[in-house]
């Protein structure tokens, strides 16, 4: 009885995996991130220059759906943040967990080749040891959580995935003047490029029987 139960359970699991593999996939990814433009209002007010934010990310993604799909991800992100303020160089190592939840569509969807378009929110959680800093003329406060708009294009060739994404996100530092007014109200713009590998599933387009 036990052997029969194991055999039946194994067959059911295999059937579930074979069916779900057509609409669900799981993979790993890693890539590079770089800031495109930093907020200008406080850069000019406090003579901030050489403001760079470059880093990398790695983690997992899941894709649910065929033509239309939802793609949640869990990524560890590292940034090296450098800024020169009044000729004084400041450097921070920023560690965060990013959770994008993207809605996408397969513009092309074959077994070996796919082109994807996607967009959605991204939740960013600071996990580093950044501290608030008080300068002579302004106050730098750390944002522990941030919300971003994430959008971009993706290309799948066999099990290899290539993504280029554009992010609009708040700066991790909230800059306030002596009156408490927030100076960097405009979001930063970040571009991300990543390569991934699909471990399981394929999100194949459902074949219509003739």
Backbone torsions as a table, in degrees:
resi	resn	phi	psi	omega
1	UNK	NA	-42.5	-179.6
2	UNK	-64.1	-41.9	179.9
3	UNK	-64.2	-41.5	178.6
4	UNK	-63.2	-40.9	179.6
5	UNK	-63.1	-41.6	178.9
6	UNK	-64.2	-42.5	179.7
7	UNK	-64.1	-45.9	-179.9
8	UNK	-63.2	-43.5	179.7
9	UNK	-63.0	-42.2	179.1
10	UNK	-62.5	-43.6	178.4
11	UNK	-62.4	-42.0	178.9
12	UNK	-63.5	-42.6	179.4
13	UNK	-62.6	-43.5	179.6
14	UNK	-63.0	-41.6	178.8
15	UNK	-64.3	-41.7	179.5
16	UNK	-63.8	-43.4	179.9
17	UNK	-63.7	-42.5	-178.5
18	UNK	-66.3	-34.8	178.8
19	UNK	-75.1	-47.1	-176.9
20	UNK	-68.6	-24.0	-179.1
21	UNK	-62.4	-19.5	-179.9
22	UNK	-81.9	-15.2	-179.7
23	UNK	-130.4	0.0	-178.6
24	UNK	-136.9	137.6	175.9
25	UNK	-140.6	157.6	-178.5
26	UNK	-137.2	138.4	-179.1
27	UNK	-155.3	176.6	175.9
28	UNK	-115.9	155.8	-179.1
29	UNK	-151.7	157.9	175.8
30	UNK	-154.2	155.2	-178.5
31	UNK	-175.0	-166.7	-173.8
32	UNK	-117.6	143.6	178.4
33	UNK	-129.8	142.5	179.2
34	UNK	-150.0	140.4	177.7
35	UNK	-76.5	142.0	179.5
36	UNK	-98.7	-42.3	-175.7
37	UNK	-149.6	132.3	178.3
38	UNK	-102.6	158.6	-179.4
39	UNK	-60.7	132.8	-173.9
40	UNK	-88.6	-24.4	-172.0
41	UNK	-61.8	-45.8	-179.2
42	UNK	-87.8	-19.3	175.0
43	UNK	-62.6	-44.4	-179.2
44	UNK	-73.8	-37.4	-176.6
45	UNK	-66.7	-33.6	-175.3
46	UNK	-119.0	20.6	174.2
47	UNK	54.7	48.9	179.6
48	UNK	-93.6	126.7	179.4
49	UNK	-136.8	173.8	177.6
50	UNK	52.9	45.3	-177.1
51	UNK	-88.8	100.5	-175.0
52	UNK	-117.5	144.2	177.5
53	UNK	-143.7	98.6	-178.2
54	UNK	-127.3	148.2	-179.7
55	UNK	-176.0	-161.7	-178.2
56	UNK	-143.4	169.3	-179.6
57	UNK	-145.7	157.2	175.3
58	UNK	-156.0	152.2	-179.3
59	UNK	167.6	-153.8	-175.4
60	UNK	-119.9	154.8	171.9
61	UNK	-136.1	154.6	174.5
62	UNK	-132.7	139.4	-179.8
63	UNK	-123.3	122.8	-175.9
64	UNK	-119.5	113.5	178.5
65	UNK	129.7	169.1	-179.5
66	UNK	-105.6	-92.1	179.6
67	UNK	-65.7	-53.4	171.6
68	UNK	-96.7	142.2	-176.9
69	UNK	-146.8	160.3	171.5
70	UNK	-113.6	133.3	-177.6
71	UNK	-126.8	94.9	171.6
72	UNK	-83.6	148.8	179.3
73	UNK	-137.2	156.7	172.5
74	UNK	-132.1	113.5	-171.9
75	UNK	-127.8	139.2	167.3
76	UNK	-92.7	129.9	-176.3
77	UNK	-124.2	135.1	177.7
78	UNK	-123.1	133.0	176.7
79	UNK	-127.7	142.5	168.4
80	UNK	-103.6	111.5	-171.9
81	UNK	-106.7	119.4	-179.4
82	UNK	-124.9	136.7	177.8
83	UNK	-148.2	138.8	175.5
84	UNK	-103.5	113.7	-176.6
85	UNK	-115.2	114.8	-178.1
86	UNK	51.5	46.9	178.3
87	UNK	69.1	7.4	177.0
88	UNK	-105.2	123.5	-178.0
89	UNK	-81.4	131.9	176.8
90	UNK	-122.4	137.2	-179.3
91	UNK	-136.3	134.4	179.7
92	UNK	-132.4	143.0	170.3
93	UNK	-101.7	116.9	-173.2
94	UNK	-105.5	122.7	177.8
95	UNK	-115.9	133.0	-177.9
96	UNK	-150.4	160.3	170.5
97	UNK	-107.8	126.4	-179.6
98	UNK	-112.0	136.0	179.5
99	UNK	-128.6	87.8	173.7
100	UNK	-77.1	143.9	172.8
101	UNK	-128.8	99.4	-168.7
102	UNK	-107.8	141.3	170.3
103	UNK	-102.2	129.0	-175.7
104	UNK	-137.8	172.4	176.9
105	UNK	-138.5	138.7	174.2
106	UNK	-84.2	110.9	176.0
107	UNK	-73.4	-34.8	172.7
108	UNK	-131.5	131.9	-176.3
109	UNK	-142.7	93.2	172.9
110	UNK	-119.8	174.2	-177.1
111	UNK	-64.5	-34.3	-174.7
112	UNK	-106.3	-12.5	-172.6
113	UNK	-146.5	132.0	-179.6
114	UNK	-142.1	145.3	170.2
115	UNK	-123.7	128.0	-173.9
116	UNK	-121.0	146.3	171.8
117	UNK	-124.5	131.7	-174.3
118	UNK	-150.4	155.6	178.5
119	UNK	-160.3	153.9	178.1
120	UNK	166.7	-178.9	-179.6
121	UNK	-79.5	155.7	173.6
122	UNK	-133.0	127.6	-179.3
123	UNK	-100.4	128.6	-174.7
124	UNK	-118.9	125.9	-177.7
125	UNK	-121.0	118.9	179.3
126	UNK	-72.5	127.8	178.6
127	UNK	-121.4	13.4	179.6
128	UNK	-88.9	-171.9	-178.6
129	UNK	-112.0	38.1	178.4
130	UNK	-68.1	145.9	-179.4
131	UNK	-124.1	152.3	174.2
132	UNK	-67.3	141.7	-178.1
133	UNK	-128.4	135.4	176.3
134	UNK	-105.7	120.0	175.8
135	UNK	-99.1	179.7	-178.0
136	UNK	-64.9	-37.8	-172.9
137	UNK	-117.2	-3.6	177.7
138	UNK	-158.3	167.7	-177.0
139	UNK	-119.6	132.3	-178.4
140	UNK	-109.7	110.2	-177.0
141	UNK	-108.9	137.1	-177.3
142	UNK	-85.8	131.7	172.1
143	UNK	-88.0	120.9	-179.3
144	UNK	-78.7	-29.3	178.2
145	UNK	-131.4	146.0	178.8
146	UNK	-141.9	152.4	177.2
147	UNK	-117.3	135.1	-177.4
148	UNK	-128.7	159.0	168.2
149	UNK	-100.6	125.2	-176.3
150	UNK	-118.8	128.9	178.1
151	UNK	-150.7	157.3	179.8
152	UNK	170.1	-170.4	-179.3
153	UNK	-119.4	150.1	177.7
154	UNK	-135.7	151.6	179.7
155	UNK	-134.0	128.6	176.3
156	UNK	-114.1	128.1	173.0
157	UNK	-126.3	110.9	-171.8
158	UNK	57.8	-119.8	179.6
159	UNK	-98.5	-0.4	-178.9
160	UNK	-88.6	131.3	177.8
161	UNK	-116.5	135.8	177.4
162	UNK	-123.6	127.2	-178.4
163	UNK	-128.1	140.6	169.2
164	UNK	-126.2	120.9	-173.3
165	UNK	-127.9	150.0	178.6
166	UNK	-117.9	129.6	-177.7
167	UNK	-119.2	138.0	167.7
168	UNK	-113.3	115.1	-171.3
169	UNK	-144.3	149.4	175.8
170	UNK	-66.1	146.9	173.1
171	UNK	-63.1	144.1	179.9
172	UNK	-67.2	-21.5	176.9
173	UNK	-102.0	129.7	173.5
174	UNK	-96.4	113.0	-175.5
175	UNK	-96.4	123.4	-180.0
176	UNK	-121.6	143.6	174.7
177	UNK	-84.9	-174.6	-175.7
178	UNK	-65.5	-21.1	177.3
179	UNK	-87.2	-2.7	179.7
180	UNK	88.0	6.8	179.4
181	UNK	-78.8	133.2	177.8
182	UNK	-76.9	126.1	-174.6
183	UNK	-95.2	-35.6	-178.5
184	UNK	-96.1	74.7	-177.7
185	UNK	-82.5	-29.1	-178.7
186	UNK	-77.6	142.1	-179.0
187	UNK	-75.6	160.6	174.1
188	UNK	-84.0	160.5	177.8
189	UNK	-118.8	126.3	-175.0
190	UNK	-128.7	139.4	174.8
191	UNK	-111.8	139.4	-179.7
192	UNK	-128.7	137.6	175.1
193	UNK	-127.0	134.0	-176.5
194	UNK	-143.3	156.6	173.9
195	UNK	-125.3	140.3	-177.3
196	UNK	-138.4	175.2	179.4
197	UNK	-136.8	123.9	179.8
198	UNK	-78.7	118.5	-177.8
199	UNK	-83.5	-36.1	-176.1
200	UNK	-153.3	154.5	178.5
201	UNK	80.5	173.9	-177.9
202	UNK	-151.1	-12.5	-178.3
203	UNK	52.4	40.9	-178.1
204	UNK	-65.1	145.2	174.1
205	UNK	-66.7	133.2	-176.6
206	UNK	-64.8	129.7	-179.0
207	UNK	-84.7	132.6	179.2
208	UNK	-88.7	130.3	178.5
209	UNK	-75.6	139.0	177.5
210	UNK	-92.8	NA	NA
